[in-house]
């Protein structure tokens, strides 16, 4: 009874406050004041005043714009809007508003702590993985990334459990498109098998996508699709952070890549192909991949094919400096550090060349090999290596949404899309690093 009375009084206080504010007796809500209003399941309705607005798809920056969000979706955007009297108002007139940001390459279940020894994953339970994932999810959302593409985790389907917890309101985090697990050869970039190690030691849950033939790749890809994956992730070439991996060398054959792509095509799902090496990049593009992850050693022909086939690159050029500095301090596996040093600069040089060649490059950070919540540090690197600030923003908004296949949900501040909005003080077109200090985050109008 006491709990019921408290809920009634809280609701009465909120309604009274909203009524007085609508009548002009109380000021428009600030971000701090609004944060004190209890979040309810139907509270995703709000009117936001933006000092500047970057909608994520257009080139124009608009000033003094209102965004009306009702039941979690954007209803209208304009200079003057009809406003129901009971709709809360949020004054961000001293901020720049942008769509919720999108990171196309994260590992939300994993963190850099295990890079001293990947075999630590052998002893992690599902709950161990989820305990980390919940913390990483909240940090990612608080950094302004309201949508992520989780391109794999060692513990199969841990990302599905985390995604469902977020969707059901049990965990705070971004909207997730998930892969479920990695599709990889034994000992490949998606495996935790040490060189010369004993496969019998590794729990089956860590090797759900390990495949030895086109038929096995096809079967494991189908199981990922049937299990609820929203993107299919394959490891075409060697990896930096894998025992014995050679990033420039192929690990999957063209028939194996094509087998995975055919399954994804039949299901209408995108394919994310991990490919550092030039040969694997070309083979993945020709097989029908949607995005190429890393693309470190992409050559001129690979760039040409990417343009011709409308394939986007996801190049995590912002993480190398942190990895090298912090990896040395933390005592990472020496092989991992060596390969990081070998690939960091060449990836950035090829990012510049690919951008100049007109290849579509979308925002992906590989968060998980560096701390979650630091996703936005890459914006400054994108601009340093050739993008304009607006291109960098669009790579993490409308362009990313297109390759997610979610243009009808996220990526822009337009009517009909989800009520995802972030805000920063100042103008990120003048100082892109401001996006590393997002001061307001809204997801689904909340």
Secondary structure, 3 states (H helix, E strand, C coil): CHHHHHHHHHHHHHHHHHHHHHCCCCCCECHHHHHCCCCCCCCCCEEEEEEEEECCCCCCEEEEEEEEEECCEEEEEECCCCCCCCCCEEEEEEEEEEECEEEEEECCCCCHHHHHCHHHHHHCCHHHHHHHHHHHHHHHHHCCEEEEEECCCCCCCHHHHHHHHHHCCCCCCCEEEECCCCEECCCCCCCCCCCCCCHHHCCHHHCCCECCCHHHHHHHHHHHHHHCCCEEEEECECCCCCCCCCCCCECCCHHHHHHHHHHHHHHCCEEEEEECCHHHHHHHHHHCCCEEEECCCCCHHHHHHHHHCCCEEECCCCCHHHHHHHHHHHCCCHHHHHHHHHHHHHHHHHHHHHHHCCCCEECCCCECCCCCCCHHHHHHHHHHCCCCHHHHHHHCCHHHHHHHCCCCCCCCCCCCCECCEEEEECCCCCCHHHHHHCCEEECCCC
